[in-house]
Amino acid sequence: MKKIPEIRFPEFSGEWIEKRLGEVGNLKYGKGQNEITNLKGNYPIIGTGGILNYSGDYLYDKESVIIGRKGTIDKPTYINKPFWCVDTTFYIEFFYKYYPKFIYYLLTQINWKIYNESTGVPSLSSNTIKKIKIHISPTLEEQQKIAEFLSSVDEKIEIVAKKIEELKKYKKGLLQKLLNVKKGEPELRFKGFSGKWVEKKLGEVCNNITTGKLDANAMVENGKYKFFTCAKEVYLINEYSFDDEAILISGNGANVGYIHYFKGKFNAYQRTYVLTNFNVNIFYVKFFLETFLKRHINKEKNEGNTPYIKLSTLTNFKLYLPPTLAEQEKIAEFLSSIDEKIELNEKRLKALKNYKQGLLQKMFV
């Protein structure tokens, strides 16, 4: 069977060539940070988790791909400037007829874990890596065209990811200025509103705080209704216990205090708090909780094998409210508009990543 990719630029033809990874370049060991003589500089020091620091020394000054040999072994790193990589990594010194970034994209498609040589900390030897078989375009021109095309997709992904980061940072700053009340008023206020803000307990503005009744593993695949646990992810289930507009708060575990909003039929885990029947704007409360609840929880949460919060932690939580419902709604609508932009860009980011993954699967053999 001929080795030809499913998607190919029309100006190229011919079967792709099988090579072992050791035939595309020399595999070199990284060196420990203790061998760096100058820790002040702009050259990245790269480990299996990414950039660790910067130095004035570099180990290699040409394009390369860095492969983890201990610990994280499944995330190759492409670099096109002088760098230092540590002794838990290898780097490739490419031969002239191979385009480094093309090889990088190809290597992201390898299931590195099947080559793991350890039952403990994952590890790879140079001999194992050198023997890995890959299929390569016969021309440097095609390798370059594929790499440049995929790089353009990566640039779009980076732009959208940066936009999301900027929007989240912008929202965080606004939350502090719009909701952090000192001497009866916040730092930033919309025109047309005045008067002192009112302090209330959460138990005074929410008339019903309860929990779900189900086990955390009660979810089913392709269920009809949303199922909220103490995870950030939302699962599905075939039965509902609530049909309401609610704020849901994770009551224990690593995500204790994490907040969801939902309106409709749903179910919940027995350690997930369900807050319904508000006498103020529910979205305003949601944003206030997102801003200050974690701080409150850190002061009052109970520590055992698993961190958790008690009902009183929520009912006694103090929040500040604008004196009118109109101002609450104005703040909530403005912040919700930022959330909508974040959500839109997150959907774009997911679509771009799926698009790229599809390309990777079809542009390589």
Backbone torsions as a table, in degrees:
resi	resn	phi	psi	omega
1	MET	NA	128.6	-178.3
2	LYS	-70.1	141.5	179.9
3	LYS	-94.9	92.5	-179.7
4	ILE	-132.0	131.8	-178.9
5	PRO	-66.6	154.6	-179.0
6	GLU	-67.1	-39.6	177.4
7	ILE	-112.3	131.6	-176.8
8	ARG	-149.5	144.5	174.8
9	PHE	-66.8	138.1	-169.8
10	PRO	-62.7	-23.4	-176.4
11	GLU	-80.4	-1.8	-178.3
12	PHE	-115.1	148.4	178.6
13	SER	-150.6	178.8	178.7
14	GLY	96.7	155.0	-177.0
15	GLU	-77.5	143.8	176.0
16	TRP	-75.4	152.5	-172.6
17	ILE	-101.8	135.6	176.1
18	GLU	-82.1	131.0	176.8
19	LYS	-136.2	158.0	167.8
20	ARG	-91.4	149.9	-175.1
21	LEU	-58.9	-31.2	178.4
22	GLY	-67.6	-11.0	-179.5
23	GLU	-91.4	-9.6	-178.2
24	VAL	-94.9	-13.2	180.0
25	GLY	179.1	172.6	176.4
26	ASN	-87.0	131.0	178.9
27	LEU	-90.0	122.0	-175.5
28	LYS	-117.2	147.2	176.8
29	TYR	-80.8	140.9	168.8
30	GLY	-71.5	173.0	-179.1
31	LYS	-126.7	151.9	-178.3
32	GLY	-63.8	152.2	179.6
33	GLN	-64.6	-22.2	179.5
34	ASN	-66.4	-13.6	179.3
35	GLU	-90.5	-3.9	178.3
36	ILE	-79.5	128.3	-177.5
37	THR	-91.8	-19.3	-176.4
38	ASN	-135.3	107.3	-178.0
39	LEU	-89.1	7.5	177.2
40	LYS	-110.5	118.7	-179.3
41	GLY	166.9	-171.4	-175.2
42	ASN	-112.6	5.5	-178.9
43	TYR	-86.2	123.9	-177.5
44	PRO	-68.4	140.4	170.9
45	ILE	-100.5	115.6	-171.0
46	ILE	-109.1	131.4	174.1
47	GLY	-117.9	-170.6	-178.6
48	THR	-68.4	-19.0	179.7
49	GLY	-98.4	4.4	-178.9
50	GLY	117.8	-152.7	-178.4
51	ILE	-76.8	124.1	-178.4
52	LEU	-93.5	-34.4	-175.3
53	ASN	-172.1	-171.7	175.3
54	TYR	-131.2	150.9	-178.2
55	SER	-140.5	171.5	174.5
56	GLY	-92.5	-5.1	177.6
57	ASP	-104.5	150.6	171.6
58	TYR	-133.8	153.5	-177.5
59	LEU	-94.1	-32.3	-175.9
60	TYR	-152.2	142.7	-172.9
61	ASP	-121.0	19.9	177.4
62	LYS	-121.8	169.6	176.9
63	GLU	-55.0	140.5	-179.2
64	SER	-156.0	169.1	171.1
65	VAL	-122.6	131.1	-179.4
66	ILE	-103.2	132.1	-178.0
67	ILE	-120.5	128.0	177.4
68	GLY	-68.1	133.3	178.0
69	ARG	-109.7	-7.4	178.2
70	LYS	-152.3	131.9	-178.2
71	GLY	90.7	-102.4	176.8
72	THR	-86.9	108.5	-175.2
73	ILE	-112.7	1.1	-171.6
74	ASP	-114.5	17.3	-178.4
75	LYS	-133.1	81.1	177.3
76	PRO	-59.3	149.1	-179.5
77	THR	-121.3	130.2	175.5
78	TYR	-95.2	139.4	176.7
79	ILE	-144.3	139.9	-176.4
80	ASN	-124.2	27.3	176.5
81	LYS	-144.7	165.4	-179.4
82	PRO	-55.0	141.1	-175.3
83	PHE	-151.8	166.7	168.6
84	TRP	-122.0	133.9	172.6
85	CYS	-122.7	145.8	-170.8
86	VAL	-81.4	175.1	-170.9
87	ASP	-76.7	2.8	172.1
88	THR	-94.7	11.7	-177.0
89	THR	-132.5	162.1	166.3
90	PHE	-113.7	156.9	167.1
91	TYR	-131.1	155.1	-175.8
92	ILE	-104.8	128.2	172.5
93	GLU	-97.3	97.7	-168.3
94	PHE	-72.0	145.2	170.2
95	PHE	-76.3	157.0	-167.4
96	TYR	-62.1	-28.3	-173.0
97	LYS	-89.9	13.4	178.5
98	TYR	-124.1	134.7	-177.7
99	TYR	-89.9	114.1	-171.1
100	PRO	-53.1	-44.0	-175.7
101	LYS	-71.9	-29.2	172.9
102	PHE	-61.4	-46.5	179.2
103	ILE	-63.1	-37.8	178.1
104	TYR	-58.3	-50.7	-180.0
105	TYR	-61.7	-38.3	177.8
106	LEU	-61.8	-42.6	-177.8
107	LEU	-68.7	-24.2	177.0
108	THR	-69.4	-13.8	-179.8
109	GLN	-93.2	-3.9	180.0
110	ILE	-81.9	138.9	172.3
111	ASN	-85.0	87.6	-173.5
112	TRP	-64.0	-27.2	-174.5
113	LYS	-64.8	-24.4	179.4
114	ILE	-72.3	-13.8	178.6
115	TYR	-99.0	1.8	180.0
116	ASN	-56.5	133.1	-176.1
117	GLU	-108.2	11.8	-176.0
118	SER	-132.3	145.8	174.0
119	THR	-89.1	-9.9	177.2
120	GLY	-103.7	-117.6	177.0
121	VAL	-65.9	125.6	-179.1
122	PRO	-53.7	139.0	-179.9
123	SER	-152.6	154.7	178.7
124	LEU	-134.1	140.1	174.7
125	SER	-96.5	161.4	178.6
126	SER	-63.9	-36.3	179.7
127	ASN	-63.0	-41.0	178.6
128	THR	-63.7	-46.4	-178.4
129	ILE	-63.5	-43.1	-178.4
130	LYS	-61.1	-27.2	-176.4
131	LYS	-87.9	-9.4	-178.4
132	ILE	-63.2	129.3	-178.1
133	LYS	-88.6	135.7	177.5
134	ILE	-136.3	161.4	176.4
135	HIS	-115.4	130.9	-171.0
136	ILE	-125.8	141.7	173.6
137	SER	-58.1	141.4	-177.3
138	PRO	-72.4	-13.2	-177.9
139	THR	-120.8	143.9	176.8
140	LEU	-65.0	-32.1	-179.0
141	GLU	-63.2	-42.9	179.6
142	GLU	-69.6	-40.3	177.2
143	GLN	-56.6	-45.8	-178.3
144	GLN	-65.7	-41.2	-178.2
145	LYS	-64.2	-42.5	178.5
146	ILE	-63.7	-45.8	-178.9
147	ALA	-62.5	-42.6	-179.6
148	GLU	-67.3	-37.5	178.8
149	PHE	-65.7	-47.0	179.2
150	LEU	-66.4	-32.4	176.7
151	SER	-63.8	-37.0	178.6
152	SER	-65.2	-35.1	175.8
153	VAL	-67.8	-41.9	177.7
154	ASP	-60.5	-37.5	178.7
155	GLU	-63.2	-40.5	177.1
156	LYS	-64.5	-41.9	177.9
157	ILE	-60.7	-43.4	-179.5
158	GLU	-64.4	-39.6	179.4
159	ILE	-63.0	-45.7	-179.5
160	VAL	-67.7	-41.2	178.7
161	ALA	-61.6	-40.0	178.2
162	LYS	-66.2	-38.8	177.9
163	LYS	-61.5	-42.8	178.1
164	ILE	-61.5	-44.6	179.9
165	GLU	-61.4	-41.9	179.8
166	GLU	-66.3	-41.9	178.4
167	LEU	-63.7	-40.9	179.1
168	LYS	-65.9	-39.5	177.9
169	LYS	-66.1	-42.2	177.8
170	TYR	-61.4	-44.7	179.1
171	LYS	-62.9	-43.2	-179.4
172	LYS	-59.9	-42.8	178.5
173	GLY	-64.8	-40.5	178.7
174	LEU	-66.1	-40.3	179.1
175	LEU	-57.1	-42.8	179.6
176	GLN	-65.9	-39.6	-176.9
177	LYS	-78.6	-33.0	-177.5
178	LEU	-82.9	-25.9	-171.2
179	LEU	-118.3	-13.3	-178.8
180	ASN	-83.1	101.1	-171.5
181	VAL	-91.0	128.3	174.0
182	LYS	-131.8	130.7	-178.1
183	LYS	56.1	38.5	172.4
184	GLY	86.3	-3.5	180.0
185	GLU	-144.1	151.9	176.9
186	PRO	-80.4	168.8	179.5
187	GLU	-66.7	-37.1	-177.1
188	LEU	-122.6	134.2	-177.5
189	ARG	-142.6	142.8	178.0
190	PHE	-70.4	146.4	179.9
191	LYS	-62.6	146.3	177.2
192	GLY	95.5	-3.9	-179.4
193	PHE	-118.6	142.4	179.5
194	SER	-151.7	178.7	-179.8
195	GLY	99.8	153.8	-178.8
196	LYS	-72.2	142.2	175.6
197	TRP	-78.0	154.9	-174.0
198	VAL	-108.3	136.5	175.9
199	GLU	-91.7	129.7	178.7
200	LYS	-136.4	156.6	170.7
201	LYS	-88.5	149.4	-179.6
202	LEU	-57.3	-36.4	178.8
203	GLY	-65.3	-15.4	178.9
204	GLU	-89.3	-25.9	-178.0
205	VAL	-101.9	-12.9	176.7
206	CYS	-118.1	118.1	-172.8
207	ASN	-86.9	-3.7	-179.8
208	ASN	-149.8	110.0	175.1
209	ILE	-120.8	115.2	-178.4
210	THR	-137.7	-169.4	175.9
211	THR	-132.2	165.7	172.2
212	GLY	-71.3	-179.5	-176.9
213	LYS	-122.4	-3.7	-168.4
214	LEU	-97.3	161.4	172.8
215	ASP	-71.0	151.5	-177.4
216	ALA	-64.4	-22.7	-178.0
217	ASN	-97.9	20.0	-177.0
218	ALA	-78.6	-4.0	-177.5
219	MET	-64.7	155.0	176.1
220	VAL	-130.7	152.9	178.5
221	GLU	-73.7	137.6	178.9
222	ASN	60.5	33.3	177.7
223	GLY	-69.0	168.2	-175.9
224	LYS	-84.9	-27.0	-171.0
225	TYR	-126.1	158.3	177.2
226	LYS	-70.8	142.8	177.8
227	PHE	-129.0	116.8	-175.9
228	PHE	-101.0	126.8	175.5
229	THR	-116.3	-158.2	176.1
230	CYS	-92.6	13.1	175.6
231	ALA	-90.9	161.9	175.4
232	LYS	-71.8	-31.1	178.9
233	GLU	-72.6	151.9	175.1
234	VAL	-107.8	131.1	-177.4
235	TYR	-105.0	-173.1	-178.2
236	LEU	-125.1	156.6	-179.6
237	ILE	-155.3	161.0	-176.4
238	ASN	-97.4	-3.0	178.6
239	GLU	-126.8	147.4	177.2
240	TYR	-122.2	148.8	176.7
241	SER	-116.4	-13.8	-178.6
242	PHE	-128.0	143.2	173.5
243	ASP	-139.3	85.7	-167.8
244	ASP	-162.2	173.7	169.0
245	GLU	-96.2	124.5	-169.4
246	ALA	-145.1	154.4	164.0
247	ILE	-104.2	132.2	-179.5
248	LEU	-116.8	133.3	-175.2
249	ILE	-126.1	126.6	177.5
250	SER	-64.8	126.0	-173.7
251	GLY	-95.7	-9.2	178.2
252	ASN	-157.5	176.7	176.1
253	GLY	84.2	-171.1	-176.1
254	ALA	-62.4	-27.6	-177.4
255	ASN	-103.6	25.7	-178.6
256	VAL	-53.7	130.8	-179.1
257	GLY	90.6	-1.4	179.8
258	TYR	-70.1	141.8	-170.0
259	ILE	-117.8	135.0	170.4
260	HIS	-121.9	152.4	168.0
261	TYR	-118.3	139.3	175.8
262	PHE	-153.6	148.2	175.6
263	LYS	-130.7	123.1	-179.5
264	GLY	135.1	-159.0	-179.3
265	LYS	-86.7	132.7	-178.7
266	PHE	-159.4	174.2	175.5
267	ASN	-135.3	167.0	-174.6
268	ALA	-148.2	151.8	175.6
269	TYR	-69.2	153.7	-174.7
270	GLN	-67.4	-14.8	176.3
271	ARG	-109.2	15.8	174.7
272	THR	-101.9	123.1	-180.0
273	TYR	-80.5	136.1	-179.1
274	VAL	-117.0	116.2	-177.0
275	LEU	-109.6	120.9	-178.7
276	THR	-136.1	171.9	174.8
277	ASN	61.2	66.9	178.7
278	PHE	-90.0	146.7	174.6
279	ASN	-104.3	11.9	173.8
280	VAL	-133.0	-179.9	-179.0
281	ASN	-68.3	120.0	-174.3
282	ILE	-65.6	-33.5	180.0
283	PHE	-71.6	-35.7	175.5
284	TYR	-60.4	-45.3	179.3
285	VAL	-61.5	-42.0	179.4
286	LYS	-57.6	-47.5	-178.9
287	PHE	-66.8	-36.4	178.0
288	PHE	-65.4	-42.5	177.5
289	LEU	-63.2	-42.3	178.9
290	GLU	-59.4	-32.2	-175.9
291	THR	-82.7	-39.1	-168.8
292	PHE	-122.7	-11.7	-175.1
293	LEU	-64.2	-41.9	-177.9
294	LYS	-56.3	-43.1	178.9
295	ARG	-61.1	-42.3	179.2
296	HIS	-65.5	-42.8	179.6
297	ILE	-62.8	-42.9	-178.9
298	ASN	-60.9	-27.2	177.4
299	LYS	-79.4	-34.0	-169.5
300	GLU	-117.3	-5.6	-175.7
301	LYS	-65.8	150.7	178.3
302	ASN	-91.8	134.4	-179.4
303	GLU	-106.0	124.2	171.6
304	GLY	-137.8	-141.5	172.5
305	ASN	-65.7	-33.0	178.0
306	THR	-128.5	126.6	178.4
307	PRO	-65.2	141.3	179.1
308	TYR	-149.8	165.3	177.9
309	ILE	-121.5	146.5	179.2
310	LYS	-90.1	164.0	178.0
311	LEU	-57.4	-39.8	-178.3
312	SER	-64.3	-27.6	176.8
313	THR	-60.0	-36.2	179.7
314	LEU	-83.9	-47.5	-176.1
315	THR	-62.2	-31.5	-178.6
316	ASN	-91.6	-1.0	179.3
317	PHE	-63.4	128.6	-176.9
318	LYS	-94.3	134.5	174.7
319	LEU	-133.1	154.3	178.8
320	TYR	-103.6	136.0	-176.5
321	LEU	-120.9	136.5	169.6
322	PRO	-58.4	151.6	-175.3
323	PRO	-69.2	-15.9	-179.9
324	THR	-124.0	150.0	176.4
325	LEU	-63.3	-33.3	-179.0
326	ALA	-60.8	-40.1	179.6
327	GLU	-71.8	-38.1	174.8
328	GLN	-57.4	-46.3	-178.3
329	GLU	-65.4	-38.5	-180.0
330	LYS	-62.1	-46.3	179.5
331	ILE	-63.6	-46.1	-177.8
332	ALA	-63.0	-42.3	-179.6
333	GLU	-65.1	-40.5	-179.2
334	PHE	-65.9	-46.7	179.8
335	LEU	-67.6	-34.9	177.6
336	SER	-64.2	-34.5	179.2
337	SER	-65.1	-33.8	176.3
338	ILE	-70.2	-41.7	176.9
339	ASP	-59.0	-38.6	179.3
340	GLU	-63.5	-39.6	177.6
341	LYS	-66.1	-40.8	177.8
342	ILE	-62.4	-46.5	-179.3
343	GLU	-62.5	-41.3	179.3
344	LEU	-61.5	-44.3	179.8
345	ASN	-70.5	-32.2	175.9
346	GLU	-66.3	-36.4	175.7
347	LYS	-66.6	-40.8	176.9
348	ARG	-61.9	-42.2	-179.6
349	LEU	-63.5	-44.2	179.0
350	LYS	-62.4	-42.6	179.7
351	ALA	-63.7	-40.9	178.8
352	LEU	-65.1	-41.4	179.4
353	LYS	-66.2	-39.1	176.6
354	ASN	-65.5	-40.0	177.8
355	TYR	-61.2	-46.1	179.4
356	LYS	-62.1	-43.6	-179.3
357	GLN	-62.4	-39.1	177.1
358	GLY	-63.3	-40.2	178.3
359	LEU	-64.2	-44.5	-179.1
360	LEU	-58.7	-39.1	-178.8
361	GLN	-70.7	-29.7	-174.0
362	LYS	-101.7	-17.6	-177.9
363	MET	-93.0	-6.9	177.4
364	PHE	-120.6	155.5	-179.0
365	VAL	-85.1	NA	NA
